[in-house]
Amino acid sequence: MTSLIHDLPARKARSTDTFVRGVLFIVSLISILTTIGIVFVLLQETLYFFSEVSLAQFFLDTRWTPLFVSRRFGIWPLVNGTLLVSFIALLVALPLGLLAAIFMSEYASPGVRGWLKPTLEILAGIPTVVYGYFALNFVTPWLQKIFPQTQIFNALSAGLVMGFMILPLVASLSEDAIASVPYSLREAAYSLGATRWETVTQVLIPAAFSGITAAFILAFSRAVGETMIVAIAAGQQPKLTLNVLESIETMTAYIVQVSLGDTPQQSLAFRTIFAVGMMLFLMTLIMNLLSYYIARRVREVYQ
Amino acid sequence: MSTANLFSENAEHLRRRHLKGALLAGLAFLAILLAIIVLVTLLIDVFVDGLPWLRPQLFTNFPSRFPEKAGLRSALQGSFWLMILTALMAIPVGIASAVYLEEYAPQTALTRWIEINISNLAGVPSIIYGLLGLGLFVRGLGLGRSLLAGALTMSLLILPIIIVASREALRAVPPSLREAAIALGATPWQVIRDHTLQYAMSGILTGIILAMSRAVGETAPLITIGALTYIAFDLRGPLDIFTVLPIQIFNWVSLPQKEFQRLAAAGIIVLLGFTLLMNALAIFLRNRLRQRW
């Protein structure tokens, strides 16, 4: 009898627990549904698109003019623009980000570090439309002073500014990777008489190599997917060029251009943004997964 | 003599090694200095351009073809309500998912799948979320280019950020606290509700603020779902068409007139005011949290 009285609240608590657990499980499936939704929407519209445009036209043509009277659907000019801007951004972000990470993890005193990290986080927290304004209204005029042939919209300005946008990401992930190298490795290097810098370049970076690689790949993926900087500062002219002072167009900027325009939503021209989106999604997906697996492998090594 | 030679050679060699080290350390410092200089330059540039245009009518007027008359009224309303709706949807779902994954989930293939999936979702370009919102909410659910469609899209976008941050906060709670509560006979849910969540709350809050600050500044996905730039009336409800602060700024930046560029800079000052304040708050909260542990 007494045990019954005692059990009642306990049993109620247990059934509440089971209920809550079930609800939380269902809610956590929303993230999977999001991915399924993305794949479904992109796939559906992309299949429509490819029922009218052949894969050969998409991958073998070298012109991208779906909005013109003479329509051409070669994706490479957009891919070229995307990669061109991304490489410029990575040329800025990778070396500077890695150096910043080394400085913060191995050289800065805790007090200095306490100031630098938030500063970098502010840099990371600035909306990309602001970076776009900065590229167009500050960086481009300077570039035009140095290289007079620079066009108002150009890949270089967007790429440089994008580099500083992703620098904090590279710095913070690389710093994590360097910090996760066991302290004993540093001590071993110092006890053999290595200078601080030799320890960094010959022990820490090789040991943190996978983590740093993962950071670099993620930065690349971020650059490929970045939209507003290129939509504002890089132009709307898809072309196969390596001239960084010319106006180009990236995949993301193209999607923005069509979204803002008055292209009818059911037209083939509008469907191109889903095909381009699919391409963008697959490119970033491969990079993200690669980065995830590399980063996870490292974590296992040192645990 | 040969020994002396060896010593001086060694000393010379050592000096060179240290010099090289100091040089490269200086380079590392310069790298970080350069990032800070860019940040400061950006802020100064925006303030110099925009400050004269930061006038009362910027906040009270609707957009206009005339830069002197144009304002952010509809954009501010849109951003405000978008934030509210997004927060209402994304925060509960985000925390719930984090609690499940961190406190309940068994180590099964499905759990690992959910985890890989979330980490990938965090890296999906924001414009892809816009395409998802266009297909799913604007067309599929027939919500049109409404505020609600925008908020749903934005919720999915910031969900991974909230989940990841909340999980980290939960993980930072020492297991001994959970074990003590379980030893006293609490059910897992009682442990979570009364103890784990309480301790993790400031960490979760930090993540939420950072996610919301991201949402305020996001532009691309809302352009894709078709948020408009020219709206000259007050927002009446969640099914109304809308615009937000960064879209209005983007619109002004794309106009050729110098005055609209300045106006865009003034809008950026307002936008940066929001995001920087939120970031500062998050950093402050996190630092206080670190001191307490």
Interface residues (C-beta under 8 A of the other chain):
Chain A: A10 A13 R14 T16 D17 V20 R21 V23 L24 F25 V27 S28 L29 I30 S31 I32 T34 T35 G37 I38 F40 V41 L42 Q44 E45 P95 L96 G97 L99 A100 I102 F103 M104 Y107 G114 L116 P118 T119 L120 E121 I122 L123 G125 I126 P127 T128 V129 V130 Y131 G132 Y133 F134 L136 N137 F138 F164 L167 P168 A171 T195 R196 W197 E198 T201 L218 S221 R222 V224 G225 E226 T227 M228 A231 I232 T252 I255 V256 S259 L260 Q265 I273 F274 G277 L280 F281 T284 L285 M287 N288 L289 S291 Y292
Chain B: R17 H18 K20 G21 A22 L24 A25 L27 A28 F29 L30 A31 I32 L34 A35 I36 V38 L39 T41 L42 D45 V46 D49 V93 A96 S97 V99 Y100 L101 Y104 A105 W113 I114 I116 N117 I118 S119 N120 L121 G123 V124 P125 S126 I127 I128 Y129 G130 L131 L132 L134 G135 L136 R139 G140 L156 L159 P160 I163 G185 A186 T187 P188 W189 Q190 L210 S213 R214 V216 G217 E218 T219 A220 I223 T224 G226 P246 I249 F250 V253 S254 Q261 A264 A265 I268 L271 L272 T275 L276 M278 N279 I283 N287
